[in-house]
């Protein structure tokens, strides 16, 4: 279900190391042409000046398409580039602290690893919840839960907040994940490592549009 509060359907999580040796900006732009409508820059392996430089270039490129940019786990970078918001996980700055330090944050996401986290101030402070990972994936190895479709259904039944599903999601399983209750699909490899990122995004978007 796409709501006015969270109108996004296809969410790209991108990092330079995920782009199979190709230019990050070119991959992101191709993905947006294919139907991506929200982008998160997740650079865990670089220093802050490099992260900031990449974020500045990506923000400028995405502004040409009116696609929002989120920054993963770096409040300073997010504010410096005027990002649309921030996404944080369990080992990052908690959402309540993000709200305290950046009262004007536009969109704040928080990754769930346990059902019990639904009933915490951190989940309440978030605008959307990331279900991470739905299926085991080599691009995210620091999590403990593989939610599966049953997990997506359980979270959907427990909260009205928008749910973003991530973790080995591709065109072949997009439909069941949406049917289980996800509002939006986030992908890394299915687009970043595809031979044709624009086509990969378009195929995923077509699948999403069948269910939303």
C-alpha positions as CSV (number, residue, x, y, z in Angstrom):
1,X,0.0,0.0,0.0
2,X,1.5,3.4,-1.0
3,X,0.4,6.2,1.2
4,X,0.7,10.0,0.9
5,X,3.1,9.9,3.8
6,X,5.4,7.5,2.1
7,X,4.8,7.5,-1.7
8,X,7.9,5.6,-2.7
9,X,7.9,2.2,-4.3
10,X,11.4,1.4,-5.5
11,X,14.3,2.3,-3.3
12,X,17.9,2.0,-4.4
13,X,20.7,1.5,-1.8
14,X,23.9,2.3,-3.5
15,X,27.6,2.5,-2.7
16,X,30.6,2.8,-5.0
17,X,31.8,-0.7,-4.1
18,X,28.4,-2.2,-5.1
19,X,28.6,-0.9,-8.7
20,X,30.7,-3.6,-10.2
21,X,33.4,-1.1,-11.2
22,X,31.1,1.3,-12.8
23,X,30.6,5.0,-12.0
24,X,28.2,5.4,-9.1
25,X,26.5,8.4,-10.6
26,X,25.9,6.7,-13.9
27,X,24.4,3.6,-12.2
28,X,22.2,5.8,-10.0
29,X,21.0,7.9,-12.9
30,X,20.2,4.8,-15.0
31,X,18.3,3.3,-12.1
32,X,16.2,6.5,-11.7
33,X,15.4,6.5,-15.4
34,X,14.2,2.9,-15.0
35,X,11.8,3.8,-12.1
36,X,13.7,4.2,-8.9
37,X,12.1,7.0,-6.9
38,X,14.2,7.0,-3.7
39,X,18.0,6.6,-3.3
40,X,20.1,6.0,-0.2
41,X,23.9,6.4,-0.3
42,X,25.5,3.9,2.0
43,X,29.3,4.3,2.2
44,X,30.6,2.3,5.1
45,X,34.1,1.7,3.7
46,X,35.3,5.3,3.0
47,X,36.4,8.3,5.1
48,X,34.0,11.1,5.7
49,X,35.5,13.6,3.1
50,X,35.1,10.9,0.4
51,X,31.6,10.2,1.6
52,X,30.7,13.9,1.5
53,X,32.1,14.4,-2.0
54,X,30.2,11.4,-3.3
55,X,27.0,12.6,-1.6
56,X,27.3,16.1,-3.0
57,X,27.7,14.8,-6.5
58,X,24.9,12.3,-6.2
59,X,22.5,14.9,-4.6
60,X,23.2,17.3,-7.5
61,X,22.5,14.5,-10.1
62,X,19.3,13.3,-8.4
63,X,17.9,16.8,-8.1
64,X,17.6,16.9,-11.9
65,X,15.0,14.1,-11.5
66,X,13.4,15.4,-8.3
67,X,14.4,12.1,-6.6
68,X,15.1,12.4,-2.9
69,X,18.5,11.3,-1.5
70,X,18.9,9.7,1.9
71,X,22.2,9.2,3.7
72,X,23.1,6.1,5.6
73,X,24.3,6.7,9.2
74,X,26.1,10.0,8.8
75,X,24.1,12.9,10.2
76,X,26.9,15.4,9.4
77,X,27.0,14.4,5.7
78,X,23.2,14.4,5.4
79,X,23.0,17.9,6.7
80,X,25.9,19.2,4.7
81,X,24.4,18.1,1.4
82,X,20.8,19.0,2.3
83,X,19.7,15.4,2.0
84,X,16.0,14.5,2.2
85,X,16.8,12.4,5.3
86,X,18.7,9.7,7.0
87,X,18.6,5.9,7.4
88,X,20.0,4.3,10.5
89,X,20.4,0.7,11.7
90,X,20.9,-1.0,15.0
91,X,24.6,0.0,15.4
92,X,24.1,3.6,14.3
93,X,22.9,6.8,15.9
94,X,19.4,6.0,17.4
95,X,16.4,7.6,15.7
96,X,15.5,9.5,18.9
97,X,18.9,11.1,18.9
98,X,18.7,11.9,15.2
99,X,15.4,13.7,15.9
100,X,17.0,15.6,18.8
101,X,20.1,16.7,16.7
102,X,18.2,17.3,13.5
103,X,14.7,18.4,14.3
104,X,14.0,19.2,10.6
105,X,14.9,15.8,9.2
106,X,12.6,15.1,6.4
107,X,12.5,11.3,6.2
108,X,14.0,9.0,8.9
109,X,14.3,5.3,8.4
110,X,15.2,2.6,10.9
111,X,16.1,-1.0,10.3
112,X,14.4,-3.7,12.3
113,X,16.2,-6.9,13.4
114,X,13.8,-8.1,16.1
115,X,10.0,-8.0,16.4
116,X,10.5,-6.5,19.9
117,X,12.0,-3.4,18.4
118,X,8.5,-2.4,17.1
119,X,7.6,-1.4,20.6
120,X,10.5,1.0,21.3
121,X,10.9,4.7,21.2
122,X,13.4,4.2,18.3
123,X,10.8,2.6,16.0
124,X,8.3,5.2,17.0
125,X,10.7,8.0,16.1
126,X,11.2,6.6,12.6
127,X,9.0,7.6,9.6
128,X,9.5,4.2,8.0
129,X,10.8,0.8,9.1
130,X,13.3,-1.2,7.1
131,X,12.7,-5.0,7.3
132,X,16.3,-6.1,7.0
133,X,17.0,-8.6,5.5
134,X,13.9,-10.3,4.1
135,X,16.2,-13.0,2.5
136,X,19.8,-13.6,3.3
137,X,22.2,-11.5,1.2
138,X,25.9,-11.1,0.9
139,X,25.6,-7.3,0.8
140,X,24.4,-7.2,4.4
141,X,26.2,-9.5,6.8
142,X,25.9,-7.6,10.1
143,X,22.3,-8.7,10.8
144,X,20.9,-11.6,12.8
145,X,17.4,-12.1,11.5
146,X,16.3,-13.4,8.1
147,X,12.7,-12.3,8.2
148,X,11.2,-14.2,5.2
149,X,7.7,-13.7,4.0
150,X,6.2,-14.8,7.4
151,X,8.3,-12.1,9.1
152,X,7.0,-9.4,6.7
153,X,3.5,-10.5,7.4
154,X,4.0,-10.4,11.2
155,X,5.5,-6.9,11.1
156,X,2.7,-5.7,8.8
157,X,0.1,-7.0,11.3
158,X,1.9,-5.2,14.2
159,X,2.4,-1.7,12.8
160,X,0.8,0.8,10.5
161,X,4.1,2.4,9.7
162,X,5.4,2.2,6.1
163,X,7.6,-0.9,5.6
164,X,10.6,-1.0,3.3
165,X,11.7,-4.5,2.5
166,X,15.4,-5.2,1.7
167,X,17.6,-8.2,1.3
168,X,18.1,-10.3,-1.8
169,X,14.9,-8.9,-3.4
170,X,14.6,-9.1,-7.2
171,X,12.0,-9.3,-9.9
172,X,11.3,-12.9,-9.2
173,X,10.3,-12.4,-5.6
174,X,9.0,-8.8,-5.6
175,X,5.4,-9.8,-5.9
176,X,5.3,-12.1,-2.9
177,X,7.1,-9.6,-0.7
178,X,4.6,-6.9,-1.6
179,X,1.7,-9.2,-1.0
180,X,3.1,-10.0,2.4
181,X,2.8,-6.4,3.4
182,X,5.8,-4.3,2.2
183,X,5.0,-0.8,1.0
184,X,8.3,-0.4,-0.8
185,X,11.2,-2.6,-2.1
186,X,14.8,-1.6,-1.5
187,X,17.5,-3.2,-3.7
188,X,21.2,-3.2,-4.0
189,X,22.7,-5.9,-6.2
190,X,19.6,-6.4,-8.4
191,X,20.2,-3.0,-9.9
192,X,23.8,-2.1,-9.1
193,X,25.3,-5.3,-10.4
194,X,22.9,-5.8,-13.3
195,X,24.4,-5.5,-16.8
196,X,21.8,-2.9,-17.6
197,X,20.8,-1.0,-14.4
198,X,18.1,1.0,-16.2
199,X,16.4,-2.1,-17.6
200,X,16.8,-4.0,-14.2
201,X,15.0,-1.1,-12.5
202,X,12.3,-1.0,-15.1
203,X,11.6,-4.7,-14.7
204,X,11.4,-4.4,-11.0
205,X,9.2,-1.3,-11.2
206,X,6.8,-3.1,-13.6
207,X,6.5,-5.9,-11.0
208,X,5.8,-3.4,-8.3
209,X,3.2,-1.6,-10.3
210,X,1.3,-4.9,-10.7
211,X,0.8,-5.1,-6.9
212,X,0.5,-1.5,-5.8
